[in-house]
Amino acid sequence: MSIRAYKVLDIKTKQTESFNLWHDSEVIDFLNDQEGGFSDSLDQDCCGLTYVKVASIKELIKRADEFHLDKESISCLEDDIKGYDVDDYVQYYCF
């Protein structure tokens, strides 16, 4: 079975960033160690679309102090996973 590529016409994002790839290095290291490897689908400048398992985001929230996440970041991540099951994935557009 072949896999086809389609031009993307529209990408909508939230107004608030969930985390920063340059400043939240502990978060990125953790996500890269998870299933799927966060950065694997990003380009050499760390831009592109990627997915994070809800279970991994829940673990980030649980270990917020360890990852130096402030209340705003925790709230944003909680909002990101609202309505998702633990085995679901959240898509992130990094730019």
matplotlib code that plots the C-alpha trace (Angstrom):
import matplotlib.pyplot as plt

x = [0.0, 1.4, 1.5, 0.6, 1.7, -0.7, 0.0, -1.0, -3.4, -4.0, -2.4, -4.2, -2.4, -3.3, -2.1, 0.0, 3.0, 3.0, 6.8, 9.9, 12.3, 15.3, 14.6, 13.0, 15.8, 14.9, 11.4, 12.8, 15.3, 12.5, 10.2, 13.0, 13.4, 9.7, 8.0, 8.3, 11.1, 9.8, 12.5, 12.5, 10.0, 11.4, 13.9, 17.4, 16.2, 13.7, 10.7, 7.8, 4.9, 5.4, 3.3, 3.5, 1.6, -0.8, 0.8, 4.1, 2.5, 0.8, 4.2, 5.7, 2.9, 3.4, 7.2, 6.8, 9.3, 12.0, 11.4, 11.2, 7.8, 6.0, 2.2, 1.4, 3.2, 1.5, -1.9, -1.2, -0.2, -3.2, -5.3, -3.5, -4.6, -8.1, -10.6, -7.9, -7.4, -4.0, -3.1, -3.9, -1.4, -1.3, 0.1, 2.5, 3.6, 7.1, 8.3]
y = [0.0, 3.4, 6.5, 9.8, 13.3, 16.2, 19.9, 21.4, 24.3, 25.5, 25.0, 26.5, 26.8, 28.1, 31.6, 30.5, 28.3, 25.0, 25.0, 26.4, 24.1, 26.3, 27.2, 24.0, 21.6, 19.2, 18.9, 18.2, 15.6, 13.8, 13.9, 12.7, 9.6, 8.8, 6.7, 8.3, 10.7, 14.3, 15.7, 12.8, 14.4, 18.0, 19.5, 20.6, 23.9, 22.0, 23.2, 21.1, 19.0, 16.4, 14.3, 13.7, 10.9, 12.2, 9.9, 11.7, 15.1, 13.8, 12.7, 16.2, 17.8, 15.3, 16.1, 19.8, 20.8, 18.6, 20.1, 23.7, 24.2, 27.3, 27.5, 29.0, 26.1, 23.5, 25.1, 25.2, 21.5, 20.6, 22.4, 20.6, 17.2, 18.1, 15.7, 13.2, 9.6, 8.6, 6.6, 9.5, 11.9, 15.7, 17.3, 20.2, 22.6, 23.9, 27.1]
z = [0.0, -0.9, 1.3, -0.4, 0.5, 0.6, 0.7, 4.0, 3.5, 7.1, 10.5, 13.5, 16.8, 20.3, 21.1, 24.1, 23.7, 25.6, 26.1, 24.5, 22.7, 23.3, 27.0, 28.3, 27.5, 30.4, 28.9, 25.4, 26.7, 28.5, 25.4, 23.2, 25.5, 25.2, 22.5, 19.1, 20.1, 20.1, 17.8, 15.3, 12.9, 13.2, 10.8, 11.5, 13.0, 15.3, 13.3, 12.0, 13.3, 16.0, 18.4, 22.1, 24.0, 26.6, 29.1, 28.6, 29.1, 32.3, 33.5, 32.8, 34.8, 37.7, 37.7, 37.1, 39.8, 38.3, 34.8, 36.2, 34.8, 36.1, 36.8, 33.4, 31.6, 33.8, 33.1, 29.3, 29.3, 31.3, 28.7, 25.9, 27.2, 28.2, 26.6, 25.5, 26.7, 28.2, 25.0, 22.7, 21.1, 21.0, 17.9, 18.3, 15.6, 16.4, 14.7]

ax = plt.figure().add_subplot(projection="3d")
ax.plot(x, y, z, "-o")
ax.set_aspect("equal")
plt.show()
